[in-house]
Amino acid sequence: MNQIVYPMNASTYYRFKKNEIPVFGYMGEFDIKKYGLDLILQAFAEYKHKYLETGSLWLIGDGKDKHAIIELSLQLSINEYVQIKPMPVGYQKFDLLHQIDLFLRPSRTEYFPTTVLEAAAVSVPSIVAADSILCESIKAYNAGYIMQEYNHQHLVKFMLAALKDIKYNDWSIKKRNALRMANERFHWNKIPKSHFSYSASII
């Protein structure tokens, strides 16, 4: 079972930053059917080829479908924009998550996606499926986007909405909201107050 880890070292600083090219990311097991990795790749292909937008996609992890993911990225002609990275250990996970602008978790059969909370702990908003237990919290905090329809067209719609927010609106508001959600609604008693206070003061 994948155990959730939170950054417990108060000296770990996650400063707000804006990438020149937006980074969309997934972290976890490479199981295409369960976690909707086919939707992620199809949505990103449409984002790149139909809408001609800039961006890169990071797929972080490993699993039985790694080679199928590589093959699908080649078929969709997005392989030059897709980076497959090994799963980091310990707090290195948060260093990598913090470099992502938007976390993608359109899972088909996952009720409680803990990696969404790990991303939120370093101020990264997410896109999740509507049947996720986290969707009401994400709505309440305005900490990301909810897929009401389960298809890649709906996913790319929110990727484009996020890009617009990053370019023209105050994306730092959504990042603050993601951090607040992680601390206030879920793990306020597990994340040190020093982490929350410092992170909130610098984003």
C-alpha positions as a printed NumPy array, in Angstrom:
array([[  0.   ,   0.   ,   0.   ],
       [  1.257,   3.473,  -0.842],
       [  1.791,   5.318,   2.439],
       [  1.289,   9.05 ,   2.57 ],
       [  4.29 ,  11.102,   3.677],
       [  4.266,  14.749,   4.665],
       [  7.223,  17.152,   4.796],
       [  8.054,  17.21 ,   8.495],
       [ 11.305,  19.157,   8.361],
       [ 10.669,  22.835,   9.061],
       [ 13.858,  23.73 ,   7.187],
       [ 12.368,  22.425,   3.919],
       [ 11.208,  25.538,   2.107],
       [  8.84 ,  25.437,  -0.83 ],
       [  8.841,  28.88 ,  -2.369],
       [  6.17 ,  29.988,  -4.805],
       [  7.485,  29.958,  -8.343],
       [  6.105,  30.172, -11.841],
       [  7.536,  27.928, -14.537],
       [  8.277,  29.459, -17.915],
       [  6.593,  26.426, -19.468],
       [  3.703,  24.888, -17.46 ],
       [  4.401,  21.462, -15.999],
       [  1.53 ,  19.002, -15.633],
       [  2.295,  16.001, -13.465],
       [  1.198,  12.583, -12.286],
       [  2.865,  10.624,  -9.496],
       [  2.092,   7.048,  -8.563],
       [  1.728,   3.545,  -9.928],
       [  1.759,   3.143, -13.697],
       [ -1.589,   1.37 , -14.021],
       [ -3.321,   2.852, -17.06 ],
       [ -6.84 ,   1.602, -16.421],
       [ -6.987,   2.254, -12.68 ],
       [ -5.447,   5.726, -12.642],
       [ -6.599,   7.069, -16.012],
       [ -3.141,   7.489, -17.519],
       [ -4.612,   6.997, -20.978],
       [ -6.828,  10.039, -20.372],
       [ -3.834,  12.053, -19.205],
       [ -1.852,  11.244, -22.355],
       [ -4.816,  11.786, -24.687],
       [ -5.691,  15.097, -23.024],
       [ -2.098,  16.278, -23.174],
       [ -1.883,  15.308, -26.86 ],
       [ -4.964,  17.42 , -27.583],
       [ -3.548,  20.251, -25.48 ],
       [ -0.375,  20.202, -27.593],
       [ -1.641,  19.381, -31.093],
       [ -5.152,  20.843, -31.244],
       [ -4.685,  23.901, -29.024],
       [ -0.946,  24.326, -29.749],
       [ -0.159,  25.285, -26.166],
       [  3.203,  25.077, -24.435],
       [  3.747,  22.653, -21.62 ],
       [  5.392,  19.465, -20.476],
       [  4.041,  16.348, -18.815],
       [  5.88 ,  14.555, -16.019],
       [  4.885,  10.984, -15.232],
       [  6.587,  10.02 , -11.986],
       [  6.59 ,   6.434, -10.783],
       [  6.798,   2.891, -12.119],
       [  4.596,  -0.11 , -12.723],
       [  3.352,  -2.786, -15.07 ],
       [  2.184,  -0.342, -17.744],
       [  5.371,   1.692, -18.103],
       [  6.173,   0.376, -21.587],
       [  2.552,   0.804, -22.71 ],
       [  2.693,   4.437, -21.564],
       [  5.88 ,   5.022, -23.553],
       [  4.285,   3.386, -26.596],
       [  1.099,   5.467, -26.29 ],
       [  3.093,   8.697, -25.993],
       [  4.884,   7.741, -29.233],
       [  1.599,   6.949, -30.991],
       [  0.203,  10.336, -29.902],
       [  3.403,  12.124, -31.029],
       [  3.968,  13.733, -27.634],
       [  7.019,  11.743, -26.538],
       [  9.321,  14.777, -26.804],
       [  7.154,  16.623, -24.261],
       [  6.662,  13.708, -21.839],
       [  9.23 ,  12.956, -19.148],
       [  9.068,   9.67 , -17.249],
       [ 10.801,   9.941, -13.913],
       [ 11.469,   7.316, -11.22 ],
       [  9.572,   7.539,  -7.952],
       [ 11.648,   9.552,  -5.471],
       [ 12.051,   8.434,  -1.867],
       [ 11.274,  10.277,   1.351],
       [ 11.127,  14.027,   1.24 ],
       [ 12.62 ,  14.124,  -2.266],
       [  9.041,  13.391,  -3.34 ],
       [  8.022,  16.878,  -2.226],
       [ 10.962,  18.541,  -3.943],
       [  9.758,  16.991,  -7.205],
       [  6.053,  17.657,  -6.624],
       [  6.837,  21.316,  -5.927],
       [  8.204,  21.709,  -9.452],
       [  4.792,  20.793, -10.918],
       [  2.183,  23.454, -11.688],
       [ -0.883,  21.199, -11.804],
       [ -1.278,  17.651, -10.487],
       [ -3.409,  15.245, -12.567],
       [ -5.281,  12.381, -10.889],
       [ -8.252,  11.28 , -13.049],
       [ -8.486,   7.872, -11.365],
       [-11.168,   5.39 , -12.369],
       [-11.179,   3.263,  -9.213],
       [ -9.436,   5.269,  -6.499],
       [-11.577,   6.634,  -3.685],
       [ -8.968,   8.51 ,  -1.648],
       [ -5.973,   9.682,  -3.741],
       [ -3.379,  10.47 ,  -1.074],
       [ -0.94 ,  11.881,  -3.627],
       [ -3.357,  14.767,  -4.178],
       [ -2.871,  15.71 ,  -0.521],
       [  0.88 ,  15.331,  -0.846],
       [  0.791,  17.728,  -3.801],
       [ -1.446,  20.126,  -1.873],
       [  1.022,  20.057,   1.036],
       [  3.516,  21.825,  -1.245],
       [  0.86 ,  24.152,  -2.698],
       [  0.132,  22.298,  -5.946],
       [ -3.539,  22.313,  -7.102],
       [ -5.028,  19.176,  -8.683],
       [ -7.57 ,  17.857, -11.164],
       [ -9.511,  14.886,  -9.739],
       [-12.464,  12.737, -10.814],
       [-15.881,  13.631,  -9.413],
       [-16.202,  10.388,  -7.435],
       [-13.074,  11.139,  -5.394],
       [-13.672,  11.774,  -1.707],
       [-11.514,  14.886,  -2.086],
       [-13.693,  16.626,  -4.672],
       [-15.922,  18.411,  -2.131],
       [-12.885,  19.755,  -0.307],
       [-11.259,  20.898,  -3.542],
       [-14.49 ,  22.705,  -4.434],
       [-14.849,  24.258,  -0.988],
       [-11.292,  25.572,  -0.987],
       [-11.067,  26.352,  -4.721],
       [ -7.924,  24.23 ,  -4.705],
       [ -8.194,  22.694,  -8.161],
       [-10.698,  21.329, -10.675],
       [-13.298,  18.51 , -10.656],
       [-13.934,  16.284, -13.685],
       [-17.717,  15.834, -13.837],
       [-17.383,  13.947, -17.123],
       [-14.907,  11.102, -17.381],
       [-13.19 ,  11.623, -20.722],
       [-10.027,  13.228, -22.037],
       [-11.944,  16.159, -23.558],
       [-13.128,  17.178, -20.111],
       [ -9.622,  16.799, -18.716],
       [ -8.057,  18.993, -21.405],
       [-10.747,  21.61 , -20.723],
       [ -9.416,  21.987, -17.169],
       [ -5.801,  21.901, -18.289],
       [ -6.595,  24.878, -20.523],
       [ -8.467,  26.584, -17.666],
       [ -5.418,  26.119, -15.447],
       [ -3.16 ,  27.532, -18.157],
       [ -5.391,  30.605, -18.375],
       [ -5.291,  31.016, -14.596],
       [ -1.509,  30.672, -14.601],
       [ -1.091,  33.232, -17.383],
       [ -3.705,  35.839, -16.578],
       [ -5.027,  35.363, -13.053],
       [ -3.454,  35.099,  -9.639],
       [ -2.413,  31.42 ,  -9.658],
       [ -0.879,  31.917,  -6.227],
       [ -4.425,  32.07 ,  -4.798],
       [ -5.14 ,  28.498,  -5.916],
       [ -1.745,  27.417,  -4.601],
       [ -2.486,  28.961,  -1.204],
       [ -5.882,  27.317,  -1.217],
       [ -4.346,  23.889,  -1.875],
       [ -1.996,  24.332,   1.075],
       [ -4.847,  25.506,   3.321],
       [ -6.936,  22.481,   2.34 ],
       [ -4.134,  20.048,   3.214],
       [ -3.552,  21.682,   6.592],
       [ -7.018,  22.68 ,   7.728],
       [ -9.264,  19.914,   6.473],
       [ -7.072,  16.841,   6.492],
       [ -3.75 ,  16.778,   8.324],
       [ -3.544,  19.883,  10.465],
       [ -2.358,  17.707,  13.358],
       [  0.359,  15.95 ,  11.321],
       [  2.008,  18.822,   9.479],
       [  4.091,  21.034,  11.776],
       [  2.775,  24.523,  12.31 ],
       [  6.18 ,  25.839,  11.292],
       [  5.767,  24.293,   7.821],
       [  2.32 ,  25.834,   7.378],
       [  3.301,  29.255,   8.693],
       [  6.473,  29.477,   6.645],
       [  4.882,  28.172,   3.44 ],
       [  1.883,  30.477,   3.781],
       [  4.13 ,  33.487,   4.299],
       [  6.181,  32.981,   1.15 ],
       [  3.588,  32.132,  -1.513]])
